Amino acid sequence: MTPVVRRLILLRHGQTDYNAASRMQGQLDTDLSEVGVAQARAAARVLAKRSPRQIISSDLRRAHDTAKALADVVGLPISTDQRLRETHLGDWQGLTHHEVDDAMPGARRDWRDDSTWRPPQGESRVDVAERSIPVVTELVADLPDWGSGPDADNPVVLVAHGGVIAAMTAGLLGLPQRSWPVFGGLANTSWVQLSGHGDAPTWRLDVWNASAEIADAAVQ
């Protein structure tokens, strides 16, 4: 029998003005900048070649508008799921990195280095993984033909945010929590690909921080 291998792509949204200003968004509902709109279109052009079978997005506008750029090219509807929202950053939301560092020196380093650490009134990476990974678990249960048959390589695309993508990736791979900070930052409209092997999938990391620019360079 041909082995079952489910392809899962986790796509980060395009740039926002908050990103450009190093301002912390969390679950604030911000819009794509002009640069972000162009990034979303470029990523859509590349990912459309993969013939996605389903697109699911965070309900925050910056992610949903990035998903729409892909959906418009491939002719698929978008499902939304608020479990794919970015990490809630509590009291840090809306502040610049410098403002957080002035108010709580060393706290952002603690947050980066410890996946269980929470900003005041916010979520840890572990919290984020616990709410978001069930999205994938439910997809495995609801899509019995995902990863098999003539369209086996057609991925499911989840459009979300850097923090939630890093948490989901670490959790799906089963990494020990002390190792979760090993993943570096994910650029705007870059993506991760995971492959789920077997009926009860074991997830493997295929790609981290891919982009339209990298994909274009590879074929030149």
Summary of the structure (lengths in Angstrom):
residues: 220
radius of gyration: 17.1
end to end distance: 36.6
largest distance: 59.1
contacts: 732
relative contact order: 0.22
helix: 45%
strand: 18%
